[in-house]
Amino acid sequence: MRSFTLIDFVSLFSALRWTVALVVLALTFGAPVALGLAMGRISRFKGLRWAMAALIQTIQSVPLLGLLFFFYFGMPVFLGIQVPAIIAVTVAYTLYTAAFLGEIWRGGLEAVKQAQWEAGACLGLSAWQQFRHIVAPQALRLSLPPTVGFLVQLIKGTSLASILGFVELARAGQVVSAATFQPLLTYALVAAIYFALCLPLTLWSRSLEARLDGSR
Amino acid sequence: MNFLPLWRYQNQLIDGAIVTLELTVISALCGLLIGVAGAVALKGRLTPLRLMVRGYIELFRNTPSLIQIFIIFFVLPSFGLKLPAFESAAVALSLYFGAYSVEIIRAGLDSIPPSQVEAGQCLGLSGWQVFRHIVLPPALRNAYPAVTSQFVLLLLGTSLASQVAADELFHVAGFIESRTYRSFEVYAVICVVYFGMAMAFKALFAIIAAAAFRWPRRR
């Protein structure tokens, strides 16, 4: 046993970069997939709409912890080769992000009135141009507050990677707590760091929502 | 891939699923109580109480559930309050669910325009009658979808209780894995069980909504 020193403080903060890295990876790969899912959900083709809805429902009905373990142990089974843990974890967080953001963005796209598409068509825009220049900008505005809200969920969700042995913030907290026998100080500090990351986003999301509400 | 070795552990799986359901229902009921109390406090005139409730909501919504469970399980004993794993997880998840419930219930009550309350008073209804017949039914309908989807997230979130060794489904998975070394198969089965439970609850909630909220929506 040793006392809680500056070194422990530093190790918590340096573990923070893995938390940030996981969030960045999840968004980088998850956002394009989410866009695809959202567009599939409003497509003209019934089969595609149905398949995307089923995929989103499935991912949203399984615990994030289950997704992580499924891909962590499943990737070698599917591919027949050993893959680094970071790839399995990235796949799990990508699907998680895609399912939730996809559903949020679909809500945004559907909230834009049908007449907007028709107006675009009357101006001779192609379907893609209608989406790109008329519907998507309005949908983006509408879905920005819940998107930022989901970001908070994602940051909190990266703490689960600790269970697979990733030394991000939550895992660093466990290590420091075990080494110093100071669970109160350590976990309070870990919680405070998460809080400092998430609260500004929550407040931003709320102010965006209030601003949008006033403009409609 | 071989699922056969898992077959003899089906009793453990069922027991685990029951503990998961218990943990979910207990946390949801306690959380809803916190939610109602918090929403009433937010509507009240006592500023210090309102600030405390706001602080509680922000604190629990902006930190990971996993850390909250760790704090209840590992930190409270140093204050002389030692809770077993299941109870720790139940307290932590109740507080987490409660923080979301307060906001949902408050938003449900706020969704009723004041003019409707005034209309009720003009008809000579008492304060309780106005609440019971005018405010409550549409407020319940408005809050219902958010409460039920939060409930499903709670069901999935109880898997975190495995990290303090509460005997719920995910912890059972770890046990079976250590016996059979069939890691992928175990977690695939566990995911299917959670999926089944989540779908069953979604179907149940849809049936309840169809039966309870039959009056037409205002246009």
Interface residues (C-beta under 8 A of the other chain):
Chain A: T58 Q60 S61 V62 P63 L64 L65 G66 L67 F69 F70 F73 G74 P76 V77 V152 K156 G157 S159 L160 S162 I163 A170 G173 Q174 S177 P183 L184 Y187 A188 V190 A191 Y194 F195 C198 L199 T202
Chain B: M1 E58 L59 R61 N62 T63 P64 S65 L66 I67 Q68 F70 I71 F74 V75 S78 V152 L156 G157 S159 L160 S162 Q163 F170 A173 S183 F184 Y187 A188 I190 C191 Y194 F195 A198 M199 K202
